Amino acid sequence: MSEHQRETDAVSGVETTGHEWDGIRELDNPLPRWWLWVFWACVLFSIGYWVAMPAWPGISGYTQGLLGKSDRQEVAQALADLKTQRGINGAKLRDATLQQIESDPALQAYALSVGQSAFGDNCATCHGPGGAGAKGYPNLRDDVWLWGGNLEDIATTLRHGIRSGDPAARVSQMPAFGRDGMLDARQVSDVTEYVVALSGRPADRAAVGRATQLYADQCSSCHGPAGKGDQAVGAPDLTDAEWLYGSDRAAISGQIHNGRGGVMPAWGQRFDPETIKAIAVYIHANSGQ
Amino acid sequence: MTVVIDRTSPTNPAPQGQGPVSAAASARKKAGGGGGLYKARTPIYPKLVHGRWRMIKWALLILTLAVYYIVPWLRWERPGALPDQAVLVDFTGRRFYFFFIQLWPQEVYFITGLLVMAALALFLTTALFGRLWCGYACPQTVWTDLFIAVERLFEGDRNARMKLDASPMSFDKLWRKTGKHLVWLGISFGTGGAWIFYFHDAPTLIRDFWIGQGPATAYISCAVLTATTYTFAGTMREQVCTYMCPWPRIQGAMLDKHSLQVTYRRDRGEPRGPHKKNQSWEGRGDCVDCNQCVVVCPMGIDIRDGAQLECINCGLCIDACDEIMQRVGRPKGLISYDTDHAVASRETGEHKGLYRFIRSRTVFYAVALSLISGVMIWGLTHRTSIDLHALRDRNPTFVRLHDGSIRNGYTLKITNRGFEPRTYRVTAEGLPGALLKTPGEDASRGALSVVVQPDEVRAVRVFVTLKGEAITAPNLPMRFKAEAAGESVTVRSIFLSGEANAR
């Protein structure tokens, strides 16, 4: 390429560069001078840019630039702006009742998005990212509630927690009938059969008969004579298909023997009232209530 | 046209000194060998010409500039808080308004369709009539024409301008040059200034602009367009077409020997030469070599060299030549809109079937253009003002209720592109007995009513519950339907219940 015959193209009268591809040769046309000016203008611009903007790294820092641009400051500013904006919307949440929030489309949309992010950061650990729960952690998406599923009930549970140590916490205590010797193993087994029968499943009739008096004495004060439970004391309904700790006989007798109860923190101590309201609306809305 | 060195087939060599010549080649010739790495611009002093094509160019110049400056000031009543500007590209509100049409960003395909139509229309006109766009309608041509007119106003016509440039600096030269550049800057500023009104409410912006309260983008756009207008139309002119614009290269693919182009009729003009009065026209061509076609050319080329990349087909050389032909008593049209094929045919003595407008390429462009136009018109007339999208909850995929019913959660996005609030009736089709529930309403029902404010998208959580006995398969195809104001739209989705719950 470096040495080529100086050749002039017959048609255009322009010298060729000597580059040839399949008989097509490149003409050596000069660049227009303005193009050179554009090149120098770009060089000048880059020098101006170095002076005006953060550019060169040094040992312990970098050249800051005369315009004082800083991405960190811009992020801080954006966050501050966001906080202000949230303050405005937060005030609306604070002033409205839970029902008002849920029935106003704009407030509802805002509460749902705030609630979703707060739920994802704090509640999803136990209740799952979609709120579907797990063994021992209630499903928040269905229509079965231990402590009540209306907006106020949910907000109260959120604020004070369950067995959380908060003075107004929701507290109930299922006794450990077997472990504490209140019922012997045979009786636990009979009551298990009784509970299985309550939920409409086939059970040992003789055992159910033996347990009828036991249930009335020991269980019905909380779970009710018909086993429908009581949301005032957080006693689960034993007649439905929902089982927090499992539905088979082993799981039921285990619960009668040990009397487990979960703990939920009192979020009122950690969140501002607006966030509590937003989470309550989020949970209530997504439970389809 | 692009110069290709083809040594495989010897073609008819152009007469000596008459082959197509690139600007760079002629610059080198003038520079006298060697050339150098960079080529300075050779100044061009186009002479004022009168005639039919010049008149058409003036008329189009006034029309296009009038459209450009007036359109942002047209008003168009729209209900509510919507802008009343007829043509507005509203970036902050993310809407495009064009008289009765209002487009959302997701309807950008209408803009795409419009661009495809514009491209095809350009292809078709180029294949038929050559570079009409370049010669008459391109902003570069229009503004350059305007700037040359201003130049002529201050510095006089071609000869006066050449003399002025060659003369040493004097008070006369100084004020003429200063005046010209000031007016150029004024026009440039007006150009950049008009552009920004397409993006904001014009009456508001013009006030804000002058008191320094306008948005930064307005000042930046105005400054950039002022600079480019001044540079491109004032100092760069033909170099923009020759070096910067891709279209002269692309249009080579649209043109063929049947395309009308500004053409020197070689068959009639050659052999050329000066002509004395009363001399016979026998045995010679009509071209008197007066060079008028060259001096009026804004691109600085000689049309007698044939079709070339630099030629924008503005037709000014036609006017110049016609004037001379009239003066020497020969018929007009030595230079005229003609085709390469017609010229070549006449040279060989053929005079029939010279022009072919219906060719496979023009038919193809026309059919493609009609198809796209048809699709666009159908799309615009069948456009609904509702959009509906359904996003199924993925976690949990379904929820079992205490009575064995199954509930699925969805987020419906309902768009109201209308101008008044609408209440949409939302139903789930394909799920008999399904109950719908949305937060904020007490009861589950077969249909929901959702109010969407005008010009808004509303995301609504919708829960669909199906009784256990209605669940016949683990997944049931279904459709959401939203209807209001005589319009309805459906979207497909699915109802999942898991293997264990299906009967």
Interface residues (C-beta under 8 A of the other chain):
Chain A: D9 V11 S12 G13 V14 E15 T16 G23 I24 R25 L27 N29 P30 L31 P32 R33 W34 W35 L36 E102 S103 D104 P105 Q108 A109 L112 G128 P129 G130 G131 A132 N139 R141 D142 D143 V144 D237 D240 A241 E242 V281 H284 A285 N286 G288
Chain B: V3 V4 I5 D6 R7 T8 A14 G19 P20 V21 S22 A24 A25 A27 R28 K29 G35 G36 L37 Y38 K39 A40 R41 M236 Q239 Y243 D393 R394 N395 P396 V399 R400 L401 H402 D403 G404 R407 G409 K437 P439 G440 E441 V451 R458 A459 R461 F463 T465
